[in-house]
């Protein structure tokens, strides 16, 4: 949880600073791709605020109305982030880029004078985008390191498996946003430089549209991954089998009749099992065995928070 929060805070600071710089560059240059990047960074900044709200809300203690806690708040706010990323930044970027492709755009003067110094406005955009790449690289490296640590902890073999298996949607969202931000900045940089070199606005306009498509594509993928957890996904198959084996192999257990798991938060797993025990176990021994089974499950994965074992004699 602490790792997730630090990742989001790093992204918040980076995106807030970058949004201001990109908007200033757009005002100077009129570049469509720079406006798309401004939409992108403003959206990302708002998204980090939503993620922090989700982290704070999910930390509330369980209540009568929410006996399994508020952990799924992070799933909801991460889903909301993906919708906003799609609905605002992606759509606006694509629309602006499409309009610029069809109708062209008004190119700002090629030079600007500040404090008696005259310089080419393209350098403003290049400097801002290079700065954005540096900031986003820092945030991306931090999110990547947190995801890598989870991969090592849970034995995931690659990023694809981590993307599909992680319950830490906050880190996943921050990682995805940072990756998109880097890709968008590179596209904008290429479009602006090519337009200035060739004198053709189409490169800048196409870059703006591509940034919109990039945002929407990743936002849909992120929304799909959040949906699985909102609907109550079980733990990955290998962990599911390990937990069942711990119960099956416990002395006195003859059969696991029913076994169910569900993520009720990024760090909280619910385990419910109907277990057949040997006929000669008395009530006291049965209670002790159930307690031992619960301890074994929690030792196997510290995220196992709620355990319900129903004995079947």
HELIX and SHEET records of a PDB file:
HELIX    1   1 UNK A    2  UNK A   29  1                                  28    
HELIX    2   2 UNK A   32  UNK A   58  1                                  27    
HELIX    3   3 UNK A   73  UNK A   84  1                                  12    
HELIX    4   4 UNK A   85  UNK A   90  3                                   6    
HELIX    5   5 UNK A   91  UNK A  103  1                                  13    
HELIX    6   6 UNK A  121  UNK A  154  1                                  34    
HELIX    7   7 UNK A  159  UNK A  165  1                                   7    
HELIX    8   8 UNK A  169  UNK A  198  1                                  30    
HELIX    9   9 UNK A  202  UNK A  230  1                                  29    
HELIX   10  10 UNK A  237  UNK A  248  1                                  12    
HELIX   11  11 UNK A  283  UNK A  300  1                                  18    
SHEET    1   A 2 UNK A 111  UNK A 114  0                                        
SHEET    2   A 2 UNK A 117  UNK A 120 -1                                        
SHEET    1   B 3 UNK A 253  UNK A 265  0                                        
SHEET    2   B 3 UNK A 268  UNK A 277 -1                                        
SHEET    3   B 3 UNK A 304  UNK A 312  1                                        
END                                                                             
